[in-house]
Amino acid sequence: MSGVQEELSFLYFPDNYRWSHGLLIGLNTAPWGGAEIGEINRIGLRLKDKVGDDDAWFREWAREARVVEDRGRQRIGEGHAKSGAQYLQRASIYYHVGERFLQPKSKKGNDAYMRGVNCLRDVAKHIKRPRLEHVEIPYGGTSLPAIYVHAEPVNNVGKVPAMVFFDGLDVTKEIQYFKGIADLVSRGIACLIVDGPGNGESIRFRNLYLRPDTEHYATPAYEYLASRPEIDANRIGVMAISLGGYYAPRAAAFERRFACCIAWGAQWDYQKIWRDRFDRIARSETPSLSVASHHIMWVLNAASQDEALKKLAPFNLDGAVQRITCPFLMLHGEGDEQIPLGEAQKCFDAVGSKHKTFKLFTREEGGYHHCQIDNQSICSAYMWDWLEQVLKPAQ
């Protein structure tokens, strides 16, 4: 076992970082109703002798998801809508965590993925706090699927602030919802969670591939929020997670109407990161990846590693983050296995904003690993505290 793996607070599969990280993605939704420890442990126990078999991973997560979904729908049919919806929340996460590792994508995977989407859609019919609204963001000749989570009333009158929340490389808006968004909206801040190009439904069902000019789709997301009568257009921020540490700063650099920016996990030169990963794979080493390496080729619509690296060349924040003027927050784990601390520091130092904060989570505090996978609660609390201050009404 490597030193890095030994530092993981909960390594369910001791010899497989990716699988352990994936299980934590599901488990860490529990504080917000996205998982039950016992249900995830059932999945894990069935996978103990199948480690590394991604088809088995999919089957067992989808199996548990269907059991939980069916029980939830039965509860709803019996007149217990609220408790039934809680089952559907968990089923949504289990379907999506299970589908993440499938490559190439398949009909069975896509069907399970849509069951996850539809589970959360149905939750919105039965749970009114927080209030979820599935919306489409106009985007060229098509649209981007999103979940708009309404702000809770918090002793204020007039229009409310909001955040645009983009995914990372390999998560989904449904997973993102269970990363503390209920706590954010309870503070009177609305949230628009978007599957941008290369993510979620946008790539699976609309063939929208990853692109470097995040502002191309961040501007429509901003304008959608600004058009809503309850939103204060002067208090709309942008945030994203993991690879989103590229998306959000890039968006704030070129869409200057964003009032603030959160990079939940750092990026700097993403081509460099993948060149190193491909080199390590060629040497029969195992880099710390959250998904199989061919995922990057799929989201870029690249036929080879060389083509992927060519398409990744523009994914560099040097020359972009210097343009940021709005308040900026970067969060990073001191022991992040995927993005070196030095890359995070390069990005933060280059950010042009006069109001910028670098929150580094340590081993002792928790949140030490990639995007605080070992402690999501303290991370989300830190972000929402910061946003309360940055997005408060002008005096």
Secondary structure, 3 states (H helix, E strand, C coil): CCHHHHHCCCCCCCCCHHHHHHHHHHHCCHHHCCCCHHHHHHHHHHHCCCCCCHHHHHHHHHHHHHHHHHHHHHHHHCCCHHHHHHHHHHHHHHHHHHHCCCCCCCHHHHHHHHHHHHHHHHHHHHCCCCCEEEEEEEECCEEEEEEEECCCCCCCCCCEEEEEEECCCCCCHHHHHCCCHHHHHCCCCEEEEECCCCCHHHHHCCCCCCCCCCHHHHHHHHHHHHHCCCEEEEEEEEEEECCHHHHHHHHHHHCCCCCCEEEECCCCEHHHHHHHHHHHHHCCCCCCCCCCCCHHHHHHCCCCHHHHHHHHCCCECCCCHHHCCCCEEEEEECCCCCCCHHHHHHHHHHCCCCCEEEEEECCCCCCCCHHHCCCHHHHHHHHHHHHHHHCCCCC
